[in-house]
Amino acid sequence: MSEFLDALIANPFLQYALLAGAMAGVACGVVGSYVVARRITYIAGGVAHCTLGGMGAARYFNVVHGWTFLHPLHGAAVAAVIAALIIGVVSLRAKQREDTVISALWAIGMAVGILFIAKTPGYYEDLMSYLFGNILLVSRQDLYLIAGLDVLVVGLGLLFYNKFLAVCFDEEFARLRGISVEFYYLLLLCLTALTVVVLVTVVGLIMVIALLTLPVAIAGHFANRLWHVMVAASLISIALTTGGLAVSYGPELPPGATTIALAGALYLLVVVGSRIRVLIRS
């Protein structure tokens, strides 16, 4: 641990990684709580894998056509929001086709991303880092983009807290109160999409759902009210990303995979502890 602390003080890239993990943890706690409450993790999974298509396209136009203003995360954000809106509309209008559309977008998004990557000349390790996660490659530019997404996601998530709460737990009551359930459901999916983009920089899109749901699942054992879960899940996410960095630094393990392993271990520990506590009380 002392080795990691010394390196953290001396190396800006570790400081960037720590800050990115903390910012991602906040968005993860807020939006992840809505995702788990609304039970739309499967939608988040489909959206996550569509981001590769957007990242590949952004990289292609950046390198081949000289669109230097494009960043892979710009493409990821656009692709994620479009996928979220398509899935949301299908979910609201044709529930029987929802699984098919999610599966199709999941596969098509990945395929499009791979095709763009294949046609882009040069080195594309940066895109592979988004696929598998490498928070150590986060740059200052990435931090600015993550911070902007974070402010937008958390700001809207808290601003419309009561609306989202009603949509997540009682749609009929929300409609009786005059709340536009369709609008806020689509908005929630868009916030989920942007959160996925933020988390992709930390653990990669393959493991993004784990970081979106496990901290919330852990927090749910200690909190009952949704905003309590949000706060607890955010703190747990920040602790996990920080712990993942610290634990992985010495043995040179992948930080994203280490973070998810820690999250899984903590979740199992909490579940087992809860079961033991119930047995003791009974």
C-alpha positions as CSV (number, residue, x, y, z in Angstrom):
1,M,0.0,0.0,0.0
2,S,2.8,2.4,0.8
3,E,4.3,1.7,-2.7
4,F,1.0,2.7,-4.2
5,L,0.7,5.9,-2.1
6,D,4.3,6.9,-3.1
7,A,3.5,6.3,-6.8
8,L,0.2,8.2,-6.5
9,I,2.0,11.3,-5.3
10,A,4.7,11.1,-8.0
11,N,2.6,10.0,-11.0
12,P,-0.1,12.2,-12.6
13,F,-1.6,9.2,-14.5
14,L,-2.4,7.6,-11.2
15,Q,-4.0,10.8,-9.9
16,Y,-6.1,11.0,-13.1
17,A,-7.1,7.4,-12.6
18,L,-8.1,8.0,-9.0
19,L,-10.2,11.0,-9.9
20,A,-11.8,9.3,-12.9
21,G,-12.8,6.4,-10.6
22,A,-14.3,8.7,-8.0
23,M,-16.3,10.7,-10.6
24,A,-17.6,7.4,-12.2
25,G,-18.5,6.2,-8.7
26,V,-20.9,9.1,-8.1
27,A,-22.7,8.6,-11.4
28,C,-22.7,4.8,-10.8
29,G,-24.4,5.2,-7.3
30,V,-27.1,7.6,-8.5
31,V,-28.1,6.1,-11.8
32,G,-27.3,2.5,-10.8
33,S,-29.9,2.8,-8.0
34,Y,-32.6,3.7,-10.6
35,V,-31.4,0.9,-12.9
36,V,-31.7,-1.7,-10.2
37,A,-35.0,-0.3,-8.8
38,R,-36.5,-0.3,-12.3
39,R,-35.0,-3.6,-13.2
40,I,-33.5,-2.5,-16.5
41,T,-30.0,-3.9,-16.1
42,Y,-30.5,-6.0,-19.3
43,I,-31.3,-2.8,-21.2
44,A,-28.1,-1.2,-19.8
45,G,-26.2,-4.3,-21.0
46,G,-27.5,-3.8,-24.5
47,V,-26.7,-0.1,-24.5
48,A,-23.2,-0.8,-23.2
49,H,-22.2,-3.0,-26.1
50,C,-23.6,-0.6,-28.6
51,T,-21.0,2.0,-27.5
52,L,-18.2,0.1,-29.3
53,G,-19.9,1.0,-32.6
54,G,-19.8,4.7,-31.7
55,M,-16.2,4.5,-30.5
56,G,-15.1,2.7,-33.6
57,A,-16.8,5.3,-35.9
58,A,-15.4,8.2,-34.0
59,R,-11.9,6.7,-34.2
60,Y,-12.3,6.0,-37.9
61,F,-13.4,9.6,-38.8
62,N,-10.7,11.0,-36.6
63,V,-7.9,9.1,-38.2
64,V,-9.1,8.6,-41.8
65,H,-11.0,11.9,-42.4
66,G,-9.1,14.2,-40.0
67,W,-12.0,15.0,-37.7
68,T,-9.7,15.7,-34.8
69,F,-12.4,17.1,-32.7
70,L,-14.0,13.7,-32.3
71,H,-13.0,11.6,-29.2
72,P,-14.0,7.9,-28.9
73,L,-16.2,8.9,-25.9
74,H,-18.1,11.3,-28.1
75,G,-19.0,8.5,-30.4
76,A,-19.8,6.2,-27.4
77,A,-22.2,8.8,-26.0
78,V,-24.1,9.3,-29.2
79,A,-24.3,5.6,-29.9
80,A,-25.4,4.8,-26.3
81,V,-28.2,7.5,-26.3
82,I,-29.5,6.4,-29.7
83,A,-29.6,2.7,-28.6
84,A,-31.3,3.7,-25.4
85,L,-34.0,5.6,-27.2
86,I,-34.6,2.8,-29.7
87,I,-34.9,0.2,-26.9
88,G,-37.0,2.5,-24.8
89,V,-39.5,3.2,-27.6
90,V,-39.8,-0.5,-28.4
91,S,-40.2,-1.3,-24.7
92,L,-43.0,1.1,-24.4
93,R,-44.8,0.3,-27.7
94,A,-44.0,-3.4,-28.4
95,K,-43.0,-5.2,-25.3
96,Q,-43.1,-8.6,-27.0
97,R,-40.2,-7.5,-29.3
98,E,-38.1,-6.0,-26.6
99,D,-35.7,-8.9,-26.1
100,T,-35.2,-9.3,-29.9
101,V,-34.4,-5.6,-30.4
102,I,-32.0,-5.5,-27.5
103,S,-30.2,-8.6,-28.8
104,A,-30.0,-7.2,-32.3
105,L,-28.6,-3.8,-31.1
106,W,-26.1,-5.6,-28.9
107,A,-24.8,-7.6,-31.8
108,I,-25.0,-4.9,-34.4
109,G,-23.2,-2.3,-32.2
110,M,-20.3,-4.7,-31.5
111,A,-20.1,-5.7,-35.2
112,V,-20.1,-2.1,-36.4
113,G,-17.4,-1.2,-33.9
114,I,-15.2,-4.1,-35.0
115,L,-15.6,-3.2,-38.7
116,F,-14.6,0.5,-38.1
117,I,-11.6,-0.6,-36.0
118,A,-10.5,-3.0,-38.8
119,K,-10.7,-0.2,-41.4
120,T,-8.8,2.3,-39.3
121,P,-5.1,2.3,-40.0
122,G,-2.6,2.4,-37.2
123,Y,-2.5,1.5,-33.5
124,Y,-5.9,1.1,-31.8
125,E,-4.9,0.0,-28.3
126,D,-7.0,2.9,-26.9
127,L,-10.2,1.3,-28.2
128,M,-9.2,-2.1,-26.8
129,S,-8.8,-0.4,-23.5
130,Y,-12.4,0.8,-23.6
131,L,-13.4,-2.8,-24.4
132,F,-11.6,-4.4,-21.4
133,G,-11.0,-1.3,-19.3
134,N,-7.8,0.5,-18.4
135,I,-8.3,3.4,-16.1
136,L,-4.6,4.0,-16.1
137,L,-4.9,5.4,-19.7
138,V,-7.3,8.2,-18.7
139,S,-6.0,11.5,-19.9
140,R,-6.7,15.1,-18.8
141,Q,-9.1,15.4,-21.8
142,D,-10.9,12.3,-20.7
143,L,-11.3,13.7,-17.2
144,Y,-13.0,16.9,-18.6
145,L,-15.4,14.8,-20.7
146,I,-16.1,12.4,-17.8
147,A,-16.7,15.4,-15.5
148,G,-19.1,16.9,-17.9
149,L,-21.1,13.7,-18.3
150,D,-21.0,13.2,-14.5
151,V,-22.5,16.7,-13.8
152,L,-25.2,16.1,-16.4
153,V,-26.1,12.6,-15.2
154,V,-26.1,13.4,-11.5
155,G,-27.7,16.8,-11.9
156,L,-30.7,15.4,-13.9
157,G,-30.8,12.3,-11.7
158,L,-31.2,14.5,-8.5
159,L,-33.4,17.2,-10.2
160,F,-36.0,14.7,-11.2
161,Y,-35.6,12.4,-8.2
162,N,-39.3,12.3,-7.3
163,K,-40.4,11.7,-10.9
164,F,-37.9,8.9,-11.4
165,L,-38.9,7.5,-8.0
166,A,-42.5,7.3,-9.1
167,V,-41.7,5.8,-12.5
168,C,-39.5,3.1,-11.0
169,F,-41.8,2.0,-8.3
170,D,-45.4,2.7,-9.3
171,E,-46.1,3.7,-12.9
172,E,-49.9,3.8,-12.4
173,F,-49.6,6.2,-9.5
174,A,-47.3,8.3,-11.5
175,R,-49.8,8.5,-14.4
176,L,-52.6,9.4,-11.9
177,R,-50.4,12.3,-10.7
178,G,-50.0,13.6,-14.2
179,I,-46.4,12.5,-14.7
180,S,-45.4,11.7,-18.2
181,V,-44.1,8.2,-17.6
182,E,-42.9,7.7,-21.2
183,F,-40.8,10.9,-21.1
184,Y,-39.1,10.2,-17.8
185,Y,-38.6,6.5,-18.6
186,L,-36.8,7.5,-21.8
187,L,-34.8,10.2,-19.9
188,L,-33.8,7.6,-17.4
189,L,-32.6,5.3,-20.2
190,C,-30.6,8.2,-21.6
191,L,-29.0,8.9,-18.2
192,T,-28.2,5.2,-18.0
193,A,-26.6,5.3,-21.4
194,L,-24.4,8.2,-20.4
195,T,-23.4,6.5,-17.1
196,V,-22.4,3.5,-19.1
197,V,-20.1,5.7,-21.2
198,V,-18.5,7.1,-18.0
199,L,-18.0,3.6,-16.5
200,V,-16.5,2.2,-19.7
201,T,-13.4,4.3,-19.0
202,V,-13.0,2.6,-15.6
203,V,-13.8,-1.1,-16.1
204,G,-14.5,-1.5,-19.8
205,L,-17.8,-2.2,-21.5
206,I,-17.6,-5.9,-20.8
207,M,-17.7,-5.5,-17.0
208,V,-19.6,-2.2,-16.9
209,I,-22.9,-3.8,-15.7
210,A,-21.1,-5.3,-12.7
211,L,-20.0,-1.9,-11.4
212,L,-23.4,-0.4,-12.2
213,T,-25.3,-2.9,-10.1
214,L,-23.1,-4.6,-7.5
215,P,-22.5,-1.4,-5.4
216,V,-26.2,-0.8,-5.4
217,A,-26.9,-4.4,-4.4
218,I,-24.5,-4.1,-1.5
219,A,-25.9,-0.7,-0.4
220,G,-29.4,-2.2,-0.5
221,H,-28.5,-4.4,2.5
222,F,-27.9,-1.4,4.7
223,A,-30.4,1.2,3.4
224,N,-34.1,1.2,2.7
225,R,-34.8,4.6,1.1
226,L,-33.6,5.1,-2.4
227,W,-31.6,8.3,-1.8
228,H,-29.8,6.5,1.1
229,V,-29.0,3.7,-1.3
230,M,-27.6,6.3,-3.8
231,V,-25.3,7.8,-1.2
232,A,-24.1,4.4,0.1
233,A,-23.7,3.0,-3.4
234,S,-21.7,6.1,-4.5
235,L,-19.3,5.7,-1.6
236,I,-19.0,2.0,-2.1
237,S,-18.2,2.6,-5.8
238,I,-15.5,5.1,-5.0
239,A,-14.0,2.8,-2.4
240,L,-14.0,-0.1,-4.9
241,T,-12.4,1.8,-7.7
242,T,-9.8,3.2,-5.3
243,G,-9.2,-0.2,-3.8
244,G,-9.0,-1.8,-7.3
245,L,-6.2,0.7,-8.2
246,A,-4.3,0.1,-5.0
247,V,-4.5,-3.7,-5.0
248,S,-3.7,-4.0,-8.7
249,Y,-0.7,-1.6,-8.7
250,G,1.9,-3.8,-7.0
251,P,1.4,-7.1,-8.8
252,E,0.6,-5.2,-12.1
253,L,-2.9,-6.6,-12.4
254,P,-5.7,-5.1,-14.7
255,P,-7.3,-2.4,-12.5
256,G,-10.8,-2.8,-14.0
257,A,-10.9,-6.6,-13.4
258,T,-9.5,-6.1,-9.9
259,T,-12.2,-3.6,-9.1
260,I,-14.9,-6.0,-10.3
261,A,-13.3,-8.9,-8.3
262,L,-13.3,-6.7,-5.2
263,A,-17.0,-5.8,-5.8
264,G,-18.0,-9.4,-6.3
265,A,-16.1,-10.5,-3.2
266,L,-17.7,-7.7,-1.1
267,Y,-21.2,-8.6,-2.4
268,L,-20.7,-12.3,-1.5
269,L,-19.4,-11.3,1.9
270,V,-22.4,-9.0,2.6
271,V,-24.9,-11.7,1.3
272,V,-23.4,-14.4,3.5
273,G,-23.2,-12.1,6.5
274,S,-26.9,-11.2,6.1
275,R,-27.9,-14.9,5.9
276,I,-25.8,-15.6,9.0
277,R,-27.4,-12.7,10.9
278,V,-30.9,-13.9,9.9
279,L,-30.1,-17.5,11.1
280,I,-28.8,-16.2,14.4
281,R,-31.9,-14.1,15.0
282,S,-34.2,-17.0,14.2
